[in-house]
Amino acid sequence: MNPKKLSDFTKNKLIPNEQKKYLIDIVDQQMPRGLKQYMEMELLPRVQMKVSKGISLRTARRWLHKEGFQYTSHKKALYYDGHEREDVVSYWQNDFLPKMKEYKSRLVRYVVGDCEKEIGLNLAPGV
């Protein structure tokens, strides 16, 4: 694995097309090779198993895939949650905000950057 390229990849310095190729190479080639090497050099000798030909890259890829390692592409998409619907705006304006205004005197406010210092807790006596 190329440490410089890995560093550039993690710092998002590669161009998008180059990033995609590098990521596919890591998932498709380098991770299976690492698993293959670990299995043949470390794990199997510990359990006194001898591998004559070794584990194939295809087998290592299959194992990784079964464990959930695979290349997937995620695209950003616009999400609408309905906060601009007429009934939602009406509820906020006519119900929620007036009710919150009633509770404002009971709310505790803090100074930004100093959460120990309270300001504005104006409770009437006996409340």
N, C-alpha and C positions, 0 to 999 in steps of 0.2 A: 504494500500500500504506500502510495506517495504522500509523505507527511505534509509537504508544501501544498499539494493540491487539496488534501483533506482540510488543511487550515483555511485555504481560500474558500472552499465549499462551505465550511461552517460559518465563516464571516460574510457569506453572501457576496463574494467578490467575483465569482465566475459569471459569465454571460448565461442567460437562461437556458439556451440550447446546450451549452457545455455542461451546465449543472445537471440537466436531465440525463445526458449521456453518462456522466460520472456516477450519478445515483444508480442508474441501471447496471453499470459495471460493478459497483459495490455489491448490490443485491444479487446479481446474477452470476458473478465470477468470484469476487474476493471473499464474500462471506462463506460460500460453499467450500472454497479452498481452505479457509481457516478452520472450518468444522472438520473437514477431511483430515487435515494435518493434526488437529487436536485428538481426533478419534484414533488415528493410526499411531501417533507418537506418545500420547499421554494415557488416554482412557483404556484402550484395549490391553496394553501391556500391564496395567495395574490389576486387571482382572484375569491375568495369565491367558489372554487370547492372542493367537497369532493370526495375522492377516497376510495371506499369500500375495494377492494382487493389489490389495488395498481397497478402499472404498471409492467408488466412482463419483465424479462430480454430480452426475445425475441423481444418484442416491442421496448425496448430501443436500442437493437442491430440494428433493422431495421431502426429506426430513425437515428442512427449514420451512418449507411451504406448509407442512402439517402443523408446525408450531406457530404459524401465523406470520412468518417473515415473507413479505412479497412487496413488489413495487406497485404502488397505487398512486394515481394522479388525483389531486384535489384541486378543484377550480373554485375560485371565489364567485359567489352568486349574490344577487340582491335578495334580501329577505323582507317581506312585508308582514307585519304582525297585526295589522288592522287598527293601529292606534289613531288613524285619521278618519275612521268610520264615523258617520253622523251620530249614531247612538253612543259611541264611546266618548266623543267630544262633549256631547250633551251631558252625560253622566259626570264627567270631570268638572264641567263648568257649573252644573246645577246641584250636584250632590256632594262629590268628594271634596272639592276645594272649599266650599263654605263650611263643611264639617271640620276640615283641618284648621280653618281660621278660628273656629270656636276653641279648638284644643291648643292653639298656639301659646296661650298663657301657661299651659301646663308642661310644655316641652322644654327640655334642657338643651341649651346650645353650648357649644364649646368653641374656644378660640382656635383658629386654624394653626397647626404646628405645636400647640400646647394643649393636649387633651386632658390635662389635669385641671385647667382653669375653666370654671363654668361661668357662663353669663346668662342672665335673663331667665331665672326661674322665679316667676312672680305668682306665688300661690296666695290666695286669700286666706286669712286666719281660719283655722278649723277645716281646711280642705285636705 
